[in-house]
Amino acid sequence: MRRAGGSEAVIVLGFRNRSVKANYLNRYRVRAGLRSQDPHAKRSVLVLCGGHGGR
């Protein structure tokens, strides 16, 4: 439930990425997180959690 003008945190979970650049799935998840932010929130925090990046 969203309250107009409240605070929010959007958490984006990462996925294993073998390269130093973000792969398609991780870029897709970040864009989804950005779209999920409420433009009317007084404060909004985007939390990005990385997955295991081993080769």
Summary of the structure (lengths in Angstrom):
residues: 55
radius of gyration: 13.5
end to end distance: 40.4
largest distance: 44.3
contacts: 112
relative contact order: 0.37
helix: 24%
strand: 25%
